[in-house]
Amino acid sequence: MSKKYQHFISTQRQSIPPLTQENFNSASVSNKNLTPN
């Protein structure tokens, strides 16, 4: 992993509020609905 990418991730992590389990679940559900599996 490049240093630039690691820096980007660390800065994003500070600015974005922690992902709650509820938000993660709803995101997973919408991803499943979008992908034709």
PDB file with SEQRES, HELIX, SHEET and CRYST1 records, atoms N, CA, C and O in Angstrom:
SEQRES   1 A   37  MET SER LYS LYS TYR GLN HIS PHE ILE SER THR GLN ARG          
SEQRES   2 A   37  GLN SER ILE PRO PRO LEU THR GLN GLU ASN PHE ASN SER          
SEQRES   3 A   37  ALA SER VAL SER ASN LYS ASN LEU THR PRO ASN                  
HELIX    1 AA1 LYS A    3  SER A   15  1                                  13    
HELIX    2 AA2 GLN A   21  LEU A   34  1                                  14    
CRYST1    1.000    1.000    1.000  90.00  90.00  90.00 P 1           1          
ATOM      1  N   MET A   1       0.853  -1.197   0.000  1.00  0.00           N  
ATOM      2  CA  MET A   1       0.000   0.000   0.000  1.00  0.00           C  
ATOM      3  C   MET A   1       0.891   1.250   0.000  1.00  0.00           C  
ATOM      4  O   MET A   1       1.846   1.337   0.772  1.00  0.00           O  
ATOM      5  N   SER A   2       0.577   2.197  -0.855  1.00  0.00           N  
ATOM      6  CA  SER A   2       1.432   3.380  -0.968  1.00  0.00           C  
ATOM      7  C   SER A   2       1.228   4.317   0.222  1.00  0.00           C  
ATOM      8  O   SER A   2       0.174   4.329   0.858  1.00  0.00           O  
ATOM      9  N   LYS A   3       2.265   5.096   0.499  1.00  0.00           N  
ATOM     10  CA  LYS A   3       2.190   6.031   1.625  1.00  0.00           C  
ATOM     11  C   LYS A   3       1.097   7.072   1.391  1.00  0.00           C  
ATOM     12  O   LYS A   3       0.395   7.469   2.320  1.00  0.00           O  
ATOM     13  N   LYS A   4       0.965   7.505   0.154  1.00  0.00           N  
ATOM     14  CA  LYS A   4      -0.045   8.517  -0.175  1.00  0.00           C  
ATOM     15  C   LYS A   4      -1.439   7.985   0.128  1.00  0.00           C  
ATOM     16  O   LYS A   4      -2.290   8.699   0.658  1.00  0.00           O  
ATOM     17  N   TYR A   5      -1.659   6.712  -0.218  1.00  0.00           N  
ATOM     18  CA  TYR A   5      -2.958   6.105   0.027  1.00  0.00           C  
ATOM     19  C   TYR A   5      -3.203   5.964   1.525  1.00  0.00           C  
ATOM     20  O   TYR A   5      -4.305   6.224   2.006  1.00  0.00           O  
ATOM     21  N   GLN A   6      -2.169   5.551   2.262  1.00  0.00           N  
ATOM     22  CA  GLN A   6      -2.315   5.421   3.711  1.00  0.00           C  
ATOM     23  C   GLN A   6      -2.639   6.769   4.335  1.00  0.00           C  
ATOM     24  O   GLN A   6      -3.460   6.855   5.247  1.00  0.00           O  
ATOM     25  N   HIS A   7      -1.995   7.819   3.844  1.00  0.00           N  
ATOM     26  CA  HIS A   7      -2.255   9.154   4.371  1.00  0.00           C  
ATOM     27  C   HIS A   7      -3.691   9.568   4.077  1.00  0.00           C  
ATOM     28  O   HIS A   7      -4.367  10.146   4.928  1.00  0.00           O  
ATOM     29  N   PHE A   8      -4.149   9.269   2.865  1.00  0.00           N  
ATOM     30  CA  PHE A   8      -5.523   9.590   2.481  1.00  0.00           C  
ATOM     31  C   PHE A   8      -6.507   8.889   3.399  1.00  0.00           C  
ATOM     32  O   PHE A   8      -7.470   9.498   3.865  1.00  0.00           O  
ATOM     33  N   ILE A   9      -6.266   7.599   3.663  1.00  0.00           N  
ATOM     34  CA  ILE A   9      -7.153   6.831   4.525  1.00  0.00           C  
ATOM     35  C   ILE A   9      -7.175   7.413   5.935  1.00  0.00           C  
ATOM     36  O   ILE A   9      -8.239   7.532   6.542  1.00  0.00           O  
ATOM     37  N   SER A  10      -6.002   7.777   6.459  1.00  0.00           N  
ATOM     38  CA  SER A  10      -5.958   8.295   7.821  1.00  0.00           C  
ATOM     39  C   SER A  10      -6.660   9.643   7.927  1.00  0.00           C  
ATOM     40  O   SER A  10      -7.298   9.927   8.941  1.00  0.00           O  
ATOM     41  N   THR A  11      -6.551  10.477   6.896  1.00  0.00           N  
ATOM     42  CA  THR A  11      -7.244  11.760   6.948  1.00  0.00           C  
ATOM     43  C   THR A  11      -8.747  11.570   6.789  1.00  0.00           C  
ATOM     44  O   THR A  11      -9.533  12.255   7.444  1.00  0.00           O  
ATOM     45  N   GLN A  12      -9.149  10.644   5.923  1.00  0.00           N  
ATOM     46  CA  GLN A  12     -10.570  10.358   5.745  1.00  0.00           C  
ATOM     47  C   GLN A  12     -11.168   9.820   7.044  1.00  0.00           C  
ATOM     48  O   GLN A  12     -12.283  10.173   7.426  1.00  0.00           O  
ATOM     49  N   ARG A  13     -10.407   8.964   7.706  1.00  0.00           N  
ATOM     50  CA  ARG A  13     -10.890   8.340   8.929  1.00  0.00           C  
ATOM     51  C   ARG A  13     -11.210   9.398   9.984  1.00  0.00           C  
ATOM     52  O   ARG A  13     -12.135   9.231  10.780  1.00  0.00           O  
ATOM     53  N   GLN A  14     -10.437  10.488   9.985  1.00  0.00           N  
ATOM     54  CA  GLN A  14     -10.669  11.531  10.983  1.00  0.00           C  
ATOM     55  C   GLN A  14     -11.904  12.363  10.636  1.00  0.00           C  
ATOM     56  O   GLN A  14     -12.615  12.828  11.526  1.00  0.00           O  
ATOM     57  N   SER A  15     -12.153  12.547   9.345  1.00  0.00           N  
ATOM     58  CA  SER A  15     -13.236  13.457   8.953  1.00  0.00           C  
ATOM     59  C   SER A  15     -14.590  12.766   8.897  1.00  0.00           C  
ATOM     60  O   SER A  15     -15.626  13.403   9.084  1.00  0.00           O  
ATOM     61  N   ILE A  16     -14.581  11.474   8.641  1.00  0.00           N  
ATOM     62  CA  ILE A  16     -15.844  10.737   8.539  1.00  0.00           C  
ATOM     63  C   ILE A  16     -16.219  10.164   9.908  1.00  0.00           C  
ATOM     64  O   ILE A  16     -15.376   9.553  10.565  1.00  0.00           O  
ATOM     65  N   PRO A  17     -17.457  10.349  10.345  1.00  0.00           N  
ATOM     66  CA  PRO A  17     -17.882   9.767  11.616  1.00  0.00           C  
ATOM     67  C   PRO A  17     -17.801   8.245  11.551  1.00  0.00           C  
ATOM     68  O   PRO A  17     -17.980   7.667  10.479  1.00  0.00           O  
ATOM     69  N   PRO A  18     -17.538   7.592  12.670  1.00  0.00           N  
ATOM     70  CA  PRO A  18     -17.407   6.138  12.673  1.00  0.00           C  
ATOM     71  C   PRO A  18     -18.658   5.471  12.113  1.00  0.00           C  
ATOM     72  O   PRO A  18     -19.783   5.871  12.416  1.00  0.00           O  
ATOM     73  N   LEU A  19     -18.443   4.459  11.301  1.00  0.00           N  
ATOM     74  CA  LEU A  19     -19.563   3.764  10.676  1.00  0.00           C  
ATOM     75  C   LEU A  19     -20.227   2.861  11.713  1.00  0.00           C  
ATOM     76  O   LEU A  19     -19.586   1.979  12.284  1.00  0.00           O  
ATOM     77  N   THR A  20     -21.506   3.091  11.948  1.00  0.00           N  
ATOM     78  CA  THR A  20     -22.216   2.254  12.897  1.00  0.00           C  
ATOM     79  C   THR A  20     -22.627   0.952  12.242  1.00  0.00           C  
ATOM     80  O   THR A  20     -22.703   0.861  11.017  1.00  0.00           O  
ATOM     81  N   GLN A  21     -22.892  -0.047  13.054  1.00  0.00           N  
ATOM     82  CA  GLN A  21     -23.293  -1.350  12.527  1.00  0.00           C  
ATOM     83  C   GLN A  21     -24.574  -1.227  11.703  1.00  0.00           C  
ATOM     84  O   GLN A  21     -24.735  -1.897  10.683  1.00  0.00           O  
ATOM     85  N   GLU A  22     -25.468  -0.377  12.151  1.00  0.00           N  
ATOM     86  CA  GLU A  22     -26.748  -0.189  11.454  1.00  0.00           C  
ATOM     87  C   GLU A  22     -26.515   0.365  10.048  1.00  0.00           C  
ATOM     88  O   GLU A  22     -27.084  -0.130   9.075  1.00  0.00           O  
ATOM     89  N   ASN A  23     -25.669   1.399   9.952  1.00  0.00           N  
ATOM     90  CA  ASN A  23     -25.360   1.974   8.645  1.00  0.00           C  
ATOM     91  C   ASN A  23     -24.678   0.957   7.753  1.00  0.00           C  
ATOM     92  O   ASN A  23     -24.950   0.885   6.555  1.00  0.00           O  
ATOM     93  N   PHE A  24     -23.783   0.167   8.347  1.00  0.00           N  
ATOM     94  CA  PHE A  24     -23.067  -0.834   7.566  1.00  0.00           C  
ATOM     95  C   PHE A  24     -24.034  -1.879   7.019  1.00  0.00           C  
ATOM     96  O   PHE A  24     -23.918  -2.300   5.868  1.00  0.00           O  
ATOM     97  N   ASN A  25     -24.983  -2.290   7.845  1.00  0.00           N  
ATOM     98  CA  ASN A  25     -25.957  -3.293   7.405  1.00  0.00           C  
ATOM     99  C   ASN A  25     -26.817  -2.763   6.269  1.00  0.00           C  
ATOM    100  O   ASN A  25     -27.056  -3.476   5.294  1.00  0.00           O  
ATOM    101  N   SER A  26     -27.282  -1.535   6.376  1.00  0.00           N  
ATOM    102  CA  SER A  26     -28.127  -0.988   5.318  1.00  0.00           C  
ATOM    103  C   SER A  26     -27.326  -0.810   4.032  1.00  0.00           C  
ATOM    104  O   SER A  26     -27.859  -0.988   2.937  1.00  0.00           O  
ATOM    105  N   ALA A  27     -26.040  -0.458   4.164  1.00  0.00           N  
ATOM    106  CA  ALA A  27     -25.183  -0.337   2.980  1.00  0.00           C  
ATOM    107  C   ALA A  27     -24.989  -1.699   2.331  1.00  0.00           C  
ATOM    108  O   ALA A  27     -25.000  -1.812   1.105  1.00  0.00           O  
ATOM    109  N   SER A  28     -24.813  -2.729   3.146  1.00  0.00           N  
ATOM    110  CA  SER A  28     -24.636  -4.081   2.606  1.00  0.00           C  
ATOM    111  C   SER A  28     -25.894  -4.524   1.874  1.00  0.00           C  
ATOM    112  O   SER A  28     -25.809  -5.148   0.816  1.00  0.00           O  
ATOM    113  N   VAL A  29     -27.049  -4.208   2.424  1.00  0.00           N  
ATOM    114  CA  VAL A  29     -28.318  -4.597   1.806  1.00  0.00           C  
ATOM    115  C   VAL A  29     -28.469  -3.915   0.455  1.00  0.00           C  
ATOM    116  O   VAL A  29     -28.860  -4.560  -0.518  1.00  0.00           O  
ATOM    117  N   SER A  30     -28.167  -2.620   0.377  1.00  0.00           N  
ATOM    118  CA  SER A  30     -28.313  -1.938  -0.911  1.00  0.00           C  
ATOM    119  C   SER A  30     -27.293  -2.453  -1.922  1.00  0.00           C  
ATOM    120  O   SER A  30     -27.580  -2.505  -3.118  1.00  0.00           O  
ATOM    121  N   ASN A  31     -26.106  -2.833  -1.452  1.00  0.00           N  
ATOM    122  CA  ASN A  31     -25.126  -3.419  -2.363  1.00  0.00           C  
ATOM    123  C   ASN A  31     -25.635  -4.738  -2.926  1.00  0.00           C  
ATOM    124  O   ASN A  31     -25.460  -5.021  -4.111  1.00  0.00           O  
ATOM    125  N   LYS A  32     -26.267  -5.545  -2.076  1.00  0.00           N  
ATOM    126  CA  LYS A  32     -26.795  -6.833  -2.529  1.00  0.00           C  
ATOM    127  C   LYS A  32     -27.917  -6.621  -3.545  1.00  0.00           C  
ATOM    128  O   LYS A  32     -28.049  -7.378  -4.506  1.00  0.00           O  
ATOM    129  N   ASN A  33     -28.717  -5.587  -3.319  1.00  0.00           N  
ATOM    130  CA  ASN A  33     -29.808  -5.304  -4.254  1.00  0.00           C  
ATOM    131  C   ASN A  33     -29.273  -4.846  -5.611  1.00  0.00           C  
ATOM    132  O   ASN A  33     -29.896  -5.095  -6.643  1.00  0.00           O  
ATOM    133  N   LEU A  34     -28.114  -4.174  -5.605  1.00  0.00           N  
ATOM    134  CA  LEU A  34     -27.563  -3.665  -6.859  1.00  0.00           C  
ATOM    135  C   LEU A  34     -26.858  -4.753  -7.651  1.00  0.00           C  
ATOM    136  O   LEU A  34     -26.881  -4.749  -8.882  1.00  0.00           O  
ATOM    137  N   THR A  35     -26.225  -5.693  -6.938  1.00  0.00           N  
ATOM    138  CA  THR A  35     -25.468  -6.724  -7.655  1.00  0.00           C  
ATOM    139  C   THR A  35     -26.366  -7.899  -8.007  1.00  0.00           C  
ATOM    140  O   THR A  35     -27.085  -8.393  -7.139  1.00  0.00           O  
ATOM    141  N   PRO A  36     -26.348  -8.361  -9.250  1.00  0.00           N  
ATOM    142  CA  PRO A  36     -27.213  -9.469  -9.678  1.00  0.00           C  
ATOM    143  C   PRO A  36     -26.628 -10.831  -9.301  1.00  0.00           C  
ATOM    144  O   PRO A  36     -26.189 -11.586 -10.169  1.00  0.00           O  
ATOM    145  N   ASN A  37     -26.625 -11.138  -8.008  1.00  0.00           N  
ATOM    146  CA  ASN A  37     -26.076 -12.430  -7.560  1.00  0.00           C  
ATOM    147  C   ASN A  37     -27.219 -13.433  -7.398  1.00  0.00           C  
ATOM    148  O   ASN A  37     -26.984 -14.583  -7.029  1.00  0.00           O  
TER     149      ASN A  37                                                      
END                                                                             
